[in-house]
Amino acid sequence: MGMLREKLGGDPSITYADISSATGYSERHLKRMAGRIREGADPAAHGNAGSRPANAASEAEVRYLRELKRPYPNVTIAHFRDIYHEDVVHNPRRAYDVERLGLTERSASFFRDLFAREGWRSPAQRRPSPGRPREEHPTRPPAPCRGMLCQLDATPDDWLAGLGAHAMHSAVDDATGGGRCGSTTS
């Protein structure tokens, strides 16, 4: 941006080709950016920044969805989406509502976001345990006797500093946690 600002400041020795080779932007894009700088706008800002997405749901559509959900307090996200598509969007008797409110088919992620935004809970969602996170891999009790269960593992790595990847093997006794798996001598 510095070179472009210098060029716009009146430095005739800098060309768009020079700036293009230094920055990787095309000359055409640099001329567009120069026009934005002359207008006082941020040259790196996207033209659609700050505008509402074209596929965003209108407030009227969200109100309609709130009213549609009222008779279904315990509906899952997937079931509510099916109700919306089958009973509203594809229902000829609701064609007036679809046309008037601009109702369209919506994705599963739209309904997930809607449930989260409105504070609705899907009965299919698992509630987290209060006070602690859910265990992904629940633990099991260790084996009762030494030598009953050995856990073997091999990890490939450059253990010998520059000699390439070699696998280091280890065997751990499950009952004691010791490295002498199954050994009866100490």
N, CA, C and O of each residue as an XYZ file, in Angstrom:
744
protein
N       0.823     -1.197      0.000
C       0.000      0.000      0.000
C       0.863      1.254      0.000
O       0.472      2.294     -0.532
N       2.048      1.140      0.608
C       2.929      2.304      0.680
C       3.345      2.785     -0.700
O       3.333      3.985     -0.975
N       3.716      1.844     -1.575
C       4.131      2.225     -2.935
C       2.966      2.836     -3.696
O       3.147      3.797     -4.444
N       1.777      2.289     -3.511
C       0.597      2.809     -4.201
C       0.288      4.221     -3.717
O      -0.062      5.091     -4.515
N       0.416      4.448     -2.420
C       0.174      5.799     -1.881
C       1.229      6.785     -2.389
O       0.917      7.944     -2.665
N       2.481      6.323     -2.512
C       3.532      7.193     -3.059
C       3.216      7.564     -4.504
O       3.386      8.718     -4.897
N       2.758      6.595     -5.300
C       2.407      6.874     -6.697
C       1.285      7.891     -6.756
O       1.328      8.827     -7.554
N       0.271      7.707     -5.906
C      -0.849      8.649     -5.900
C      -0.425     10.006     -5.357
O      -1.056     11.021     -5.651
N       0.652     10.026     -4.559
C       1.171     11.285     -4.029
C       1.931     12.095     -5.069
O       2.299     13.242     -4.814
N       2.169     11.512     -6.236
C       2.799     12.268     -7.316
C       4.174     11.792     -7.708
O       4.853     12.492     -8.459
N       4.627     10.645     -7.245
C       5.945     10.131     -7.609
C       5.861      9.478     -8.989
O       5.293      8.394     -9.115
N       6.424     10.124    -10.045
C       6.302      9.579    -11.406
C       7.211      8.383    -11.672
O       7.033      7.687    -12.671
N       8.183      8.135    -10.794
C       9.121      7.039    -11.048
C       8.509      5.667    -10.736
O       9.041      4.643    -11.165
N       7.404      5.642     -9.998
C       6.764      4.369     -9.655
C       5.641      4.094    -10.650
O       4.766      4.932    -10.866
N       5.681      2.910    -11.251
C       4.629      2.529    -12.198
C       3.774      1.422    -11.581
O       4.163      0.781    -10.605
N       2.599      1.219    -12.176
C       1.735      0.137    -11.705
C       2.410     -1.217    -11.911
O       2.191     -2.140    -11.127
N       3.226     -1.344    -12.954
C       3.946     -2.597    -13.206
C       4.938     -2.873    -12.076
O       5.079     -4.016    -11.640
N       5.632     -1.821    -11.596
C       6.569     -1.991    -10.480
C       5.836     -2.450     -9.216
O       6.274     -3.364     -8.518
N       4.714     -1.791     -8.945
C       3.942     -2.139     -7.745
C       3.398     -3.561     -7.877
O       3.369     -4.313     -6.903
N       2.970     -3.921     -9.079
C       2.424     -5.253     -9.323
C       3.471     -6.332     -9.070
O       3.176     -7.345     -8.437
N       4.685     -6.123     -9.556
C       5.732     -7.128     -9.354
C       6.155     -7.201     -7.888
O       6.558     -8.265     -7.417
N       6.068     -6.083     -7.159
C       6.464     -6.084     -5.747
C       5.395     -6.695     -4.843
O       5.721     -7.331     -3.841
N       4.125     -6.506     -5.190
C       3.048     -6.949     -4.297
C       2.334     -8.210     -4.755
O       1.738     -8.906     -3.933
N       2.380     -8.522     -6.043
C       1.658     -9.682     -6.546
C       0.244     -9.364     -6.997
O      -0.434    -10.236     -7.540
N      -0.221     -8.131     -6.787
C      -1.541     -7.728     -7.270
C      -1.448     -7.409     -8.756
O      -0.402     -6.969     -9.234
N      -2.538     -7.628     -9.488
C      -2.540     -7.277    -10.906
C      -2.623     -5.756    -11.039
O      -3.059     -5.061    -10.121
N      -2.199     -5.255    -12.197
C      -2.253     -3.805    -12.424
C      -3.690     -3.309    -12.375
O      -3.962     -2.228    -11.852
N      -4.606     -4.098    -12.918
C      -6.013     -3.704    -12.905
C      -6.532     -3.573    -11.472
O      -7.243     -2.623    -11.143
N      -6.163     -4.548    -10.618
C      -6.616     -4.488     -9.228
C      -5.979     -3.295     -8.510
O      -6.630     -2.648     -7.690
N      -4.727     -3.005     -8.809
C      -4.070     -1.851     -8.193
C      -4.762     -0.551     -8.591
O      -4.877      0.363     -7.774
N      -5.227     -0.459     -9.841
C      -5.940      0.754    -10.272
C      -7.281      0.878     -9.551
O      -7.712      1.982     -9.218
N      -7.938     -0.261     -9.312
C      -9.191     -0.224     -8.529
C      -8.913      0.242     -7.107
O      -9.658      1.050     -6.551
N      -7.836     -0.273     -6.523
C      -7.482      0.122     -5.160
C      -7.120      1.607     -5.103
O      -7.438      2.292     -4.131
N      -6.458      2.094     -6.145
C      -6.114      3.523     -6.190
C      -7.379      4.368     -6.235
O      -7.446      5.423     -5.605
N      -8.384      3.907     -6.979
C      -9.659      4.627     -7.023
C     -10.318      4.677     -5.657
O     -10.893      5.699     -5.282
N     -10.240      3.581     -4.910
C     -10.825      3.570     -3.557
C     -10.071      4.516     -2.630
O     -10.674      5.185     -1.790
N      -8.745      4.569     -2.787
C      -7.957      5.483     -1.950
C      -8.343      6.924     -2.258
O      -8.480      7.738     -1.344
N      -8.519      7.248     -3.540
C      -8.917      8.622     -3.916
C     -10.280      8.986     -3.336
O     -10.523     10.140     -2.984
N     -11.182      7.979     -3.237
C     -12.517      8.225     -2.675
C     -12.487      8.311     -1.155
O     -13.476      8.700     -0.534
N     -11.353      7.950     -0.553
C     -11.245      7.996      0.901
C     -11.646      6.706      1.582
O     -11.726      6.658      2.810
N     -11.901      5.656      0.813
C     -12.311      4.372      1.388
C     -11.086      3.499      1.641
O     -10.007      3.746      1.103
N     -11.273      2.486      2.458
C     -10.209      1.525      2.722
C     -10.034      0.659      1.474
O     -10.984     -0.004      1.058
N      -8.847      0.647      0.869
C      -8.673     -0.104     -0.377
C      -8.748     -1.618     -0.197
O      -9.040     -2.336     -1.153
N      -8.489     -2.112      1.007
C      -8.500     -3.557      1.222
C      -9.866     -4.072      1.656
O     -10.073     -5.284      1.715
N     -10.802     -3.176      1.960
C     -12.121     -3.606      2.431
C     -12.927     -4.182      1.280
O     -12.875     -3.676      0.159
N     -13.666     -5.235      1.561
C     -14.515     -5.856      0.555
C     -15.733     -4.982      0.327
O     -16.216     -4.335      1.256
N     -16.230     -4.957     -0.887
C     -17.372     -4.108     -1.221
C     -18.654     -4.477     -0.506
O     -19.507     -3.616     -0.290
N     -18.812     -5.753     -0.129
C     -20.030     -6.184      0.554
C     -19.909     -6.133      2.072
O     -20.834     -6.535      2.777
N     -18.785     -5.645      2.583
C     -18.581     -5.623      4.031
C     -19.663     -4.780      4.697
O     -19.948     -3.660      4.272
N     -20.253     -5.333      5.738
C     -21.273     -4.614      6.491
C     -22.677     -4.751      5.948
O     -23.629     -4.330      6.605
N     -22.838     -5.326      4.771
C     -24.187     -5.467      4.208
C     -24.778     -6.819      4.618
O     -24.048     -7.767      4.911
N     -26.091     -6.888      4.632
C     -26.800     -8.098      5.039
C     -26.693     -9.151      3.930
O     -26.852     -8.818      2.756
N     -26.425    -10.415      4.282
C     -26.340    -11.461      3.260
C     -27.657    -11.613      2.502
O     -28.734    -11.446      3.074
N     -27.562    -11.926      1.229
C     -28.757    -12.043      0.389
C     -29.638    -13.211      0.816
O     -30.853    -13.163      0.623
N     -29.051    -14.257      1.392
C     -29.844    -15.425      1.774
C     -30.226    -15.416      3.255
O     -30.715    -16.423      3.767
N     -30.013    -14.306      3.946
C     -30.375    -14.225      5.366
C     -31.891    -14.224      5.518
O     -32.613    -13.675      4.685
N     -32.355    -14.843      6.586
C     -33.796    -14.893      6.851
C     -34.272    -13.521      7.315
O     -33.611    -12.856      8.113
N     -35.419    -13.113      6.806
C     -35.991    -11.835      7.238
C     -36.575    -11.995      8.635
O     -36.814    -13.112      9.093
N     -36.802    -10.873      9.305
C     -37.399    -10.923     10.642
C     -38.797    -11.524     10.576
O     -39.218    -12.220     11.500
N     -39.522    -11.260      9.485
C     -40.864    -11.836      9.322
C     -40.784    -13.363      9.224
O     -41.632    -14.063      9.777
N     -39.772    -13.879      8.524
C     -39.615    -15.333      8.409
C     -39.281    -15.949      9.766
O     -39.793    -17.016     10.104
N     -38.428    -15.288     10.541
C     -38.075    -15.804     11.866
C     -39.294    -15.793     12.781
O     -39.495    -16.735     13.548
N     -40.125    -14.728     12.712
C     -41.364    -14.686     13.508
C     -42.286    -15.840     13.114
O     -42.895    -16.477     13.974
N     -42.385    -16.107     11.809
C     -43.216    -17.201     11.312
C     -42.717    -18.546     11.863
O     -43.516    -19.397     12.252
N     -41.396    -18.725     11.891
C     -40.820    -19.967     12.407
C     -41.064    -20.105     13.913
O     -41.284    -21.212     14.405
N     -41.025    -18.995     14.641
C     -41.335    -19.047     16.078
C     -42.766    -19.526     16.294
O     -43.029    -20.366     17.154
N     -43.692    -18.975     15.498
C     -45.095    -19.382     15.623
C     -45.293    -20.832     15.180
O     -46.115    -21.550     15.749
N     -44.544    -21.259     14.172
C     -44.650    -22.637     13.697
C     -44.152    -23.622     14.757
O     -44.680    -24.728     14.867
N     -43.159    -23.238     15.524
C     -42.597    -24.145     16.531
C     -43.444    -24.206     17.797
O     -43.354    -25.186     18.537
N     -44.246    -23.211     18.066
C     -45.006    -23.146     19.321
C     -45.777    -24.439     19.637
O     -45.725    -24.886     20.783
N     -46.490    -25.064     18.681
C     -47.204    -26.307     19.018
C     -46.282    -27.521     19.192
O     -46.742    -28.588     19.598
N     -45.001    -27.372     18.892
C     -44.052    -28.492     18.966
C     -42.932    -28.162     19.954
O     -41.813    -27.890     19.520
N     -43.186    -28.174     21.256
C     -42.140    -27.766     22.198
C     -40.971    -28.745     22.287
O     -39.857    -28.335     22.612
N     -41.196    -30.021     22.007
C     -40.135    -31.027     22.156
C     -39.681    -31.607     20.829
O     -39.285    -32.771     20.771
N     -39.730    -30.832     19.776
C     -39.356    -31.328     18.458
C     -37.834    -31.244     18.283
O     -37.189    -30.325     18.787
N     -37.275    -32.221     17.560
C     -35.842    -32.175     17.259
C     -35.604    -31.215     16.097
O     -36.538    -30.815     15.402
N     -34.360    -30.859     15.905
C     -34.009    -29.935     14.820
C     -34.376    -30.547     13.471
O     -34.973    -29.877     12.628
N     -34.023    -31.810     13.261
C     -34.301    -32.467     11.979
C     -35.802    -32.593     11.735
O     -36.264    -32.401     10.611
N     -36.564    -32.913     12.775
C     -38.010    -33.050     12.619
C     -38.645    -31.693     12.324
O     -39.546    -31.599     11.490
N     -38.182    -30.643     13.001
C     -38.729    -29.309     12.755
C     -38.428    -28.864     11.322
O     -39.263    -28.234     10.672
N     -37.246    -29.193     10.842
C     -36.900    -28.856      9.452
C     -37.830    -29.586      8.483
O     -38.287    -28.995      7.505
N     -38.113    -30.859      8.745
C     -39.038    -31.620      7.897
C     -40.443    -31.025      7.937
O     -41.106    -30.922      6.904
N     -40.895    -30.634      9.120
C     -42.220    -30.005      9.247
C     -42.267    -28.737      8.413
O     -43.231    -28.501      7.684
N     -41.225    -27.923      8.520
C     -41.176    -26.661      7.774
C     -41.217    -26.918      6.270
O     -41.984    -26.276      5.551
N     -40.403    -27.845      5.797
C     -40.351    -28.104      4.349
C     -41.644    -28.731      3.828
O     -42.174    -28.303      2.803
N     -42.152    -29.747      4.535
C     -43.324    -30.475      4.033
C     -44.633    -29.735      4.279
O     -45.495    -29.682      3.402
N     -44.781    -29.164      5.471
C     -46.061    -28.544      5.826
C     -46.167    -27.075      5.434
O     -47.261    -26.511      5.439
N     -45.052    -26.457      5.096
C     -45.103    -25.030      4.759
C     -44.622    -24.791      3.330
O     -45.406    -24.391      2.469
N     -43.355    -25.032      3.079
C     -42.757    -24.651      1.788
C     -43.378    -25.420      0.626
O     -43.650    -24.828     -0.418
N     -43.610    -26.725      0.781
C     -44.139    -27.543     -0.317
C     -45.638    -27.802     -0.200
O     -46.175    -28.651     -0.910
N     -46.300    -27.096      0.667
C     -47.739    -27.274      0.863
C     -48.491    -26.237      0.028
O     -48.329    -25.042      0.272
N     -49.309    -26.648     -0.948
C     -50.025    -25.680     -1.791
C     -50.972    -24.783     -0.991
O     -51.249    -23.656     -1.402
N     -51.467    -25.272      0.143
C     -52.374    -24.450      0.950
C     -51.640    -23.310      1.657
O     -52.273    -22.357      2.110
N     -50.323    -23.398      1.755
C     -49.535    -22.335      2.391
C     -48.804    -21.483      1.355
O     -47.887    -20.739      1.704
N     -49.195    -21.582      0.103
C     -48.512    -20.850     -0.970
C     -48.557    -19.342     -0.741
O     -47.609    -18.635     -1.080
N     -49.650    -18.849     -0.168
C     -49.765    -17.412      0.087
C     -48.700    -16.971      1.096
O     -48.036    -15.955      0.893
N     -48.537    -17.733      2.183
C     -47.517    -17.395      3.184
C     -46.115    -17.479      2.591
O     -45.266    -16.628      2.852
N     -45.887    -18.513      1.793
C     -44.571    -18.691      1.182
C     -44.244    -17.506      0.282
O     -43.129    -16.986      0.314
N     -45.217    -17.079     -0.519
C     -45.008    -15.954     -1.435
C     -44.864    -14.638     -0.675
O     -43.960    -13.852     -0.958
N     -45.745    -14.399      0.277
C     -45.774    -13.121      1.001
C     -44.517    -12.919      1.852
O     -43.973    -11.816      1.904
N     -44.058    -13.978      2.516
C     -42.914    -13.852      3.417
C     -41.589    -14.240      2.761
O     -40.526    -14.091      3.363
N     -41.656    -14.736      1.533
C     -40.434    -15.145      0.846
C     -39.793    -16.370      1.479
O     -38.567    -16.470      1.543
N     -40.620    -17.303      1.947
C     -40.105    -18.512      2.592
C     -39.467    -19.420      1.548
O     -40.026    -19.637      0.473
N     -38.306    -19.938      1.871
C     -37.592    -20.839      0.965
C     -37.104    -22.040      1.754
O     -37.157    -22.053      2.984
N     -36.629    -23.050      1.035
C     -36.027    -24.195      1.716
C     -34.777    -23.709      2.428
O     -34.032    -22.876      1.912
N     -34.562    -24.237      3.606
C     -33.405    -23.848      4.413
C     -32.579    -25.087      4.745
O     -33.101    -26.200      4.805
N     -31.297    -24.878      4.957
C     -30.378    -25.988      5.231
C     -30.475    -26.437      6.682
O     -31.067    -25.763      7.526
N     -29.885    -27.582      6.945
C     -29.855    -28.100      8.318
C     -29.075    -27.156      9.223
O     -29.443    -26.963     10.382
N     -27.996    -26.563      8.701
C     -27.207    -25.644      9.525
C     -28.004    -24.390      9.868
O     -27.807    -23.817     10.940
N     -28.903    -23.949      8.980
C     -29.758    -22.804      9.290
C     -30.618    -23.118     10.508
O     -30.746    -22.292     11.413
N     -31.209    -24.314     10.531
C     -32.073    -24.677     11.657
C     -31.269    -24.900     12.933
O     -31.750    -24.582     14.021
N     -30.049    -25.442     12.825
C     -29.192    -25.569     14.011
C     -28.892    -24.200     14.591
O     -28.981    -23.997     15.802
N     -28.533    -23.248     13.714
C     -28.245    -21.888     14.171
C     -29.490    -21.229     14.752
O     -29.406    -20.515     15.751
N     -30.651    -21.464     14.129
C     -31.906    -20.894     14.620
C     -32.210    -21.416     16.025
O     -32.575    -20.639     16.907
N     -32.063    -22.717     16.237
C     -32.315    -23.294     17.563
C     -31.373    -22.675     18.593
O     -31.792    -22.346     19.703
N     -30.105    -22.517     18.228
C     -29.137    -21.941     19.166
C     -29.462    -20.474     19.448
O     -29.416    -20.036     20.597
N     -29.789    -19.719     18.402
C     -30.076    -18.286     18.546
C     -31.326    -18.044     19.380
O     -31.367    -17.110     20.180
N     -32.345    -18.879     19.199
C     -33.608    -18.705     19.914
C     -33.596    -19.358     21.299
O     -34.525    -19.171     22.085
N     -32.542    -20.125     21.593
C     -32.464    -20.785     22.893
C     -33.316    -22.037     22.990
O     -33.602    -22.499     24.094
N     -33.726    -22.593     21.864
C     -34.517    -23.821     21.860
C     -33.565    -25.002     22.021
O     -32.447    -24.977     21.508
N     -34.006    -26.024     22.728
C     -33.200    -27.235     22.897
C     -33.827    -28.374     22.119
O     -35.043    -28.567     22.139
N     -32.998    -29.110     21.447
C     -33.458    -30.304     20.751
C     -33.360    -31.465     21.724
O     -32.316    -31.638     22.354
N     -34.416    -32.275     21.872
C     -34.327    -33.393     22.815
C     -33.262    -34.409     22.431
O     -32.873    -35.229     23.262
N     -32.790    -34.375     21.210
C     -31.761    -35.316     20.781
C     -30.379    -34.889     21.257
O     -29.449    -35.694     21.239
N     -30.227    -33.639     21.682
C     -28.927    -33.172     22.144
C     -28.617    -33.770     23.506
O     -29.503    -33.903     24.350
N     -27.366    -34.125     23.714
C     -26.950    -34.650     25.015
C     -26.571    -33.484     25.902
O     -25.843    -32.581     25.489
N     -27.065    -33.513     27.103
C     -26.724    -32.453     28.043
C     -25.357    -32.763     28.655
O     -25.077    -33.917     28.979
N     -24.508    -31.753     28.816
C     -23.217    -32.007     29.460
C     -23.411    -32.264     30.953
O     -24.324    -31.723     31.576
N     -22.544    -33.090     31.509
C     -22.618    -33.372     32.937
C     -22.319    -32.097     33.709
O     -21.365    -31.395     33.373
N     -23.102    -31.777     34.730
C     -22.817    -30.559     35.489
C     -21.513    -30.710     36.264
O     -21.299    -31.711     36.949
N     -20.659    -29.724     36.151
C     -19.419    -29.712     36.909
C     -18.224    -30.338     36.239
O     -17.093    -30.074     36.647
N     -18.429    -31.164     35.219
C     -17.278    -31.753     34.542
C     -17.645    -32.117     33.112
O     -18.802    -32.420     32.820
N     -16.667    -32.086     32.225
C     -16.954    -32.438     30.829
C     -17.179    -33.937     30.678
O     -16.730    -34.736     31.500
N     -17.877    -34.295     29.618
C     -18.142    -35.703     29.334
C     -16.832    -36.400     28.968
O     -16.017    -35.855     28.225
N     -16.641    -37.597     29.490
C     -15.433    -38.350     29.180
C     -15.568    -38.957     27.791
O     -16.544    -39.647     27.495
N     -14.589    -38.695     26.954
C     -14.614    -39.254     25.604
C     -14.251    -40.737     25.632
O     -14.843    -41.538     24.908
N     -13.275    -41.102     26.471
C     -12.830    -42.485     26.569
C     -12.878    -42.878     28.043
O     -11.917    -42.635     28.772
N     -13.969    -43.477     28.492
C     -14.064    -43.823     29.914
C     -12.979    -44.829     30.307
O     -12.619    -45.711     29.528
N     -12.471    -44.678     31.523
C     -11.413    -45.569     31.987
C     -12.006    -46.882     32.478
O     -13.183    -46.957     32.829
N     -11.177    -47.907     32.496
C     -11.590    -49.201     33.007
C     -10.655    -49.536     34.160
O      -9.557    -48.986     34.238
N     -11.060    -50.413     35.043
C     -10.164    -50.768     36.152
C      -8.960    -51.551     35.630
O      -9.079    -52.278     34.643
N      -7.806    -51.413     36.277
C      -6.632    -52.159     35.818
C      -6.801    -53.656     36.049
O      -7.637    -54.092     36.841
N      -6.001    -54.416     35.350
C      -6.036    -55.874     35.509
C      -5.691    -56.230     36.956
O      -4.865    -55.555     37.570
N      -6.309    -57.277     37.512
C      -6.104    -57.576     38.934
C      -4.733    -58.176     39.271
O      -4.261    -58.015     40.396
N      -4.091    -58.857     38.331
C      -2.823    -59.527     38.639
C      -1.740    -59.126     37.657
O      -1.997    -58.839     36.488
N      -0.519    -59.115     38.172
C       0.645    -58.803     37.354
C       0.804    -59.854     36.254
O       0.687    -61.051     36.513
N       1.070    -59.402     35.030
C       1.266    -60.309     33.908
C      -0.011    -60.728     33.211
O       0.039    -61.437     32.206
N      -1.151    -60.306     33.724
C      -2.431    -60.713     33.140
C      -2.717    -59.962     31.834
O      -3.314    -60.523     30.915
N      -2.293    -58.690     31.751
C      -2.534    -57.894     30.552
C      -1.322    -57.023     30.278
O      -0.939    -56.194     31.103
N      -0.728    -57.219     29.121
C       0.402    -56.397     28.693
C      -0.065    -55.491     27.563
O      -0.734    -55.936     26.630
N       0.290    -54.235     27.658
C      -0.037    -53.295     26.590
C       1.244    -52.992     25.836
O       2.231    -52.546     26.421
N       1.220    -53.241     24.524
C       2.386    -53.031     23.675
C       2.144    -51.835     22.779
O       1.026    -51.605     22.318
N       3.206    -51.071     22.536
C       3.085    -49.899     21.679
C       4.403    -49.697     20.956
O       5.468    -50.010     21.489
N       4.329    -49.177     19.749
C       5.522    -48.823     18.990
C       5.300    -47.445     18.395
O       4.293    -47.199     17.731
N       6.243    -46.550     18.636
C       6.111    -45.179     18.165
C       7.251    -44.854     17.217
O       8.407    -44.836     17.640
N       6.958    -44.592     15.925
C       8.033    -44.238     15.000
C       8.424    -42.768     15.162
O       7.570    -41.883     15.227
N       9.746    -42.529     15.227
C      10.251    -41.163     15.346
C      11.749    -41.199     15.047
O      12.339    -42.270     14.913
N      12.344    -40.038     14.947
C      13.785    -39.939     14.735
C      14.459    -39.968     16.110
O      15.008    -38.964     16.564
N      14.408    -41.127     16.763
C      14.913    -41.272     18.125
C      16.432    -41.137     18.189
O      16.968    -40.721     19.216
N      17.132    -41.481     17.112
C      18.593    -41.523     17.134
C      19.213    -40.307     16.453
O      20.314    -40.393     15.910
N      18.526    -39.202     16.480
C      19.029    -37.898     16.027
C      19.710    -37.944     14.664
O      20.937    -37.909     14.562
N      18.896    -38.022     13.631
C      19.414    -37.902     12.278
C      19.589    -39.215     11.546
O      19.982    -39.203     10.380
N      19.320    -40.326     12.162
C      19.475    -41.620     11.500
C      18.175    -42.118     10.887
O      18.096    -43.266     10.449
N      17.159    -41.272     10.852
C      15.887    -41.649     10.249
C      14.902    -42.158     11.283
O      15.235    -42.332     12.455
N      13.680    -42.393     10.822
C      12.614    -42.830     11.726
C      12.790    -44.301     12.071
O      12.885    -45.153     11.187
N      12.831    -44.586     13.363
C      12.881    -45.950     13.881
C      11.749    -46.084     14.881
O      11.346    -45.100     15.501
N      11.236    -47.283     15.042
C      10.138    -47.503     15.982
C      10.693    -47.945     17.330
O      11.453    -48.910     17.409
N      10.308    -47.233     18.393
C      10.669    -47.635     19.745
C       9.494    -48.429     20.302
O       8.364    -47.943     20.330
N       9.766    -49.643     20.743
C       8.725    -50.510     21.277
C       8.747    -50.446     22.797
O       9.804    -50.344     23.419
N       7.566    -50.509     23.372
C       7.487    -50.576     24.832
C       6.378    -51.537     25.216
O       5.394    -51.696     24.494
N       6.556    -52.174     26.365
C       5.554    -53.082     26.912
C       5.311    -52.662     28.349
O       6.254    -52.536     29.131
N       4.065    -52.446     28.697
C       3.710    -51.979     30.033
C       2.731    -52.963     30.645
O       1.742    -53.346     30.020
N       3.017    -53.367     31.870
C       2.112    -54.249     32.605
C       0.934    -53.414     33.082
O       1.124    -52.382     33.726
N      -0.268    -53.847     32.773
C      -1.458    -53.065     33.094
C      -1.701    -52.980     34.598
O      -2.177    -51.955     35.085
N      -1.385    -54.039     35.339
C      -1.663    -54.060     36.779
C      -0.718    -53.156     37.553
O      -1.144    -52.466     38.479
N       0.567    -53.152     37.185
C       1.556    -52.400     37.957
C       1.958    -51.095     37.292
O       2.423    -50.176     37.966
N       1.785    -50.999     35.979
C       2.254    -49.822     35.255
C       3.745    -49.879     35.004
O       4.326    -48.927     34.483
N       4.368    -50.982     35.368
C       5.807    -51.141     35.198
C       6.168    -51.565     33.797
O       5.326    -52.049     33.042
N       7.427    -51.379     33.457
C       7.905    -51.691     32.126
C       8.328    -53.129     31.938
O       8.634    -53.522     30.812
N       8.361    -53.938     32.991
C       8.775    -55.340     32.863
C       7.527    -56.195     32.805
O       7.133    -56.810     33.795
N       6.923    -56.226     31.658
C       5.626    -56.879     31.479
C       5.738    -58.386     31.633
O       6.502    -59.037     30.922
N       4.964    -58.941     32.576
C       4.895    -60.385     32.751
C       6.072    -60.977     33.492
O       6.104    -62.185     33.725
N       7.028    -60.174     33.865
C       8.207    -60.687     34.549
C       7.871    -61.026     35.995
O       7.160    -60.275     36.662
N       8.375    -62.144     36.474
C       8.112    -62.533     37.865
C       9.299    -62.234     38.756
O       9.177    -62.284     39.980
N      10.465    -61.919     38.159
C      11.632    -61.571     38.974
C      11.717    -60.073     39.109
O      11.194    -59.339     38.269
N      12.369    -59.609     40.155
C      12.483    -58.166     40.326
C      13.866    -57.665     40.119
O      14.111    -56.464     40.231
